[in-house]
Amino acid sequence: MKLHGVPLSNYFNMVKHTVLEKGIECEFVNTRPSQEPEFLAKSPMGKVPMLETEHGFLTETNVILDFLEESFPAVRLLPTTTFGRAKVRQLMKTQELYVETPAHDLVGAIFNREIPAHVKVSSQVNALKGLAALGRLVNFKPWICGAEFSSADIFVFYSFTLSNRLTQQVYGWDMLQEIPGLTAWYQRFAEREITQAIVADNKAAADALAARMS
Ligand SMILES: N[C@@H](CCC(=O)N[C@@H](CS)C(=O)NCC(=O)O)C(=O)O
């Protein structure tokens, strides 16, 4: 298998972490998003991550995570019960739609683009609503959905690596402070060996981009 993407991508890092956590044999290929017809034939929206398998290509992080979970169940990242798995997916979807998406409206800040005032307001209002929803789902005993480390830990952690960088840059706002226990959980996840390597690559890519932009 080959996993295509770039270290700057939080979604690529979610899948990369999953691959490493499960010990799957996989080549990581530095592939940038593209709207070229040849790439669109493999990744319909031209996005990364994109997983190249013996059966064909897959995109969309949650779809890839489910494929990896079913294909490589030896190291489990989803609970054994149907309801448990649904709860993990509910939390991931809540993060993606209601925290990551509004924060992503600020992504232009990384490229030194001015964020319109109305976007600054709506992004923060919506992210606060999403964080309140997330706060109603988290558990931290010790992982985000409870006793078992799961895909939700991976998804939410890397989602915040970008979202929180954006809100800190635009508002000086640390979103992790909104939910009691979130910072401690984030630091616990950051201590994992796999996380440290991925975060180091991500930081190097972010610093290189910032240097190019300045
Ligand atoms: N919904 C997609 C989002 C992936 C995504 O937005 N990837 C970004 C990099 S972090 C990308 O490829 N952007 C290029 C583009 O939107 O054209 C997923 O879950 O994988």
The ligand as a Gaussian input file, in Angstrom:
#p B3LYP/6-31G(d) Opt

LIG

0 1
 N      -12.701000      15.618000       3.571000
 C      -11.318000      15.317000       3.258000
 C      -10.480000      16.544000       3.529000
 C       -9.051000      16.378000       3.043000
 C       -8.438000      17.745000       2.776000
 O       -9.093000      18.798000       2.882000
 N       -7.179000      17.711000       2.396000
 C       -6.495000      18.947000       2.088000
 C       -5.098000      18.902000       2.668000
 S       -5.256000      18.965000       4.457000
 C       -6.394000      19.064000       0.571000
 O       -6.087000      18.112000      -0.100000
 N       -6.659000      20.273000       0.083000
 C       -6.567000      20.575000      -1.310000
 C       -7.869000      21.027000      -1.893000
 O       -8.838000      21.204000      -1.137000
 O       -7.919000      21.207000      -3.106000
 C      -10.846000      14.125000       4.082000
 O      -11.535000      13.764000       5.047000
 O       -9.824000      13.512000       3.749000

